[in-house]
Amino acid sequence: MTSRIPPRSGTAFKLQKGQLLTVIDPEGEQVSDLVAFNAIDTAEYISSGRSIDYASRLFLTAGDILYSNRSNPMLAIVADEVGRHDFTLTPCSRDTFRIIYGDTEPHHGCQGNLERALAPHGIGPDEIPIAFNVFMHVSVDGDTGEIAVLPPKSKPGQKTTFRAEMDLVIGMTACSAGQSNNFRYKPIDYRIDAAP
Amino acid sequence: MTSRIPPRSGTAFKLQKGQLLTVIDPEGEQVSDLVAFNAIDTAEYISSGRSIDYASRLFLTAGDILYSNRSNPMLAIVADEVGRHDFTLTPCSRDTFRIIYGDTEPHHGCQGNLERALAPHGIGPDEIPIAFNVFMHVSVDGDTGEIAVLPPKSKPGQKTTFRAEMDLVIGMTACSAGQSNNFRYKPIDYRIDAAP
């Protein structure tokens, strides 16, 4: 069964060890900020810094592992039709819209959506880390370090599949930031399958 | 007065709003992992994801600001003789040495040194974020995302100065990882000056 995350919203759910989470971009060019916590001890969380260090690569794809801050595997990327995601930026927030977009009445963003979705799991605002930003296309200039947020490479229906390497709480959004999704705020779909 | 962090060790101290922290590489080619917390509420911490997003640049230098997870300015880089630092990797740890270096009796690394130094300030192991890795030289291939840890560009005596934008607890190390410092484990010096 496929579930839908409506535009500019978020959700959270348990994912058991071995289960497969498939993130689908139903209309194309949309981003989903994905965070993960150890379901037994939510002080253990997905860590971009550990994962990038162990992969020796900023851009992770099929075959790569998303590690926790305690260096334990949390999610393995087992299939990836898009091949480009970001793992350097925090979820967009009220402050993102204020600072980057100059909005005077800023949207609460993916940060606000994750806060709402994760609160019932006992996870507070300060515990939301740098997300694995599924389908987010951030270009990097290796000389200057300049980054630019470009439209995602995902075409309608394309998907990426993760396998849980421990029991997890997952937070996910349909991204609220215009730069991330070419200023068309679309939904995100996902599916959970039993271990094969 | 200049203080010295001996090779493969760490320290922590309070830095008052307006004070200047100068990090000095006395012998050249050494790295200092620097983390910062709001001294009043240590759940607020330095955030690479927010800082990189607001700068639109991976490599931060003089004129840039290191933001917190709550999007408040924590440190401003006010002078920088080296100009190349890393803000994507977590402090090296027992697991780093096991996974990347294949050590069978791994050193506790900067993570262990920061844990020991920050414990008296009530900051636990899981709260240590991605560090601002002063003088760390990580090359990035913009096409593939491949990263490589290269010898720092810092020459003996070169320094970088930060101004505290709020009252802070600072954790700092003389890095324990061979890749970071060209396999010569050297000290790091630092100096605290009153607001000019």
Interface residues (C-beta under 8 A of the other chain):
Chain A: A43 E44 Y45 S47 S48 G49 R50 I52 D53 Y54 S56 R57 L58 F59 N69 R70 S71 T88 L89 T90 S93 D95 T96 I99 I100 D126 I128 P129 I130 S139 V140 D141 G142 T144 G145 E146 I147 A148
Chain B: A43 E44 Y45 S47 S48 G49 R50 I52 D53 Y54 S56 R57 L58 F59 N69 R70 S71 T88 L89 T90 S93 D95 T96 I99 I100 D126 I128 P129 I130 S139 V140 D141 G142 T144 G145 E146 I147 A148
